[in-house]
Every structure is written in C-alpha cells, then in structure tokens.
C-alpha cells in the first residue's frame, strides 16, 4: 500500500478516501490484517454433504428410524365418515391417521356436530355408508 496525497488529506491508495490515513493505519496495526481473514474450514460432515453425502445421510437416518417412512395401512383414509360402534355415539370425520411408537395405527375423528377430536383404535370405529 502506498499513500496518495489528495485534496485536503492523505489516504491509502485503494481505500475509502473519507477515512483519514492515521486511522486507517491504526486499524490495520490493531488487527494486524494483510487482507480479509479466511473463514474457518467447514466440518467434515458439511464437506461430505456437499460432495453427495446427503443420500448416505438419509439412508442412515431411515435405517435408524424404520417406522418413519413406512406407509400406514388402515381401513380408513382422511375425509372418511365414521361412527363409534359401541358405547356412546360419536359420528365423526377422519382427520388424521398415524402410528404409535409401537407401530400400531391410530385414527383421529372429529365429531361432526361439535368439532371435538378423539383418538381411536381402528377397531372402535366403522365407516358410515
């Protein structure tokens, strides 16, 4: 870097002309900079992901979480009308189907008149005709 004399003040060539030379020098001395510092190297996991390791990561996750991608086999589908066969009446619309941590299917019915949600075992409900 070399100093260039301009109108009214001296500046370092290639720098902001509005920053006085003495402040520029102090800043450079304090930071001991010779240019922009290099960013840290990304972790090995990030490098692997950037080099096509994403698929390997997904496969490993699927191996560790086998039920997460399994399709849920159910006699109901979302939007079906159903009713509770025994005990109290519960006419409903199926709004969700999911698996428990043990892999058993559960069905969420929304009561038609009141909007109440209830989680049922599949065998507690029958499809409405």
Secondary structure, 3 states (H helix, E strand, C coil): CCEEECCCCEEECCCCCCCCHHHHHHHHHHHCCCCCCCCCCCCHHHHHHHHHHHHHHHHHHHHHCHHHCCCCCCCCCCCCEEEECCCCCCCEEEEEEEECCCCCEEEEEEECCCCCEEEEEHHHEEECC
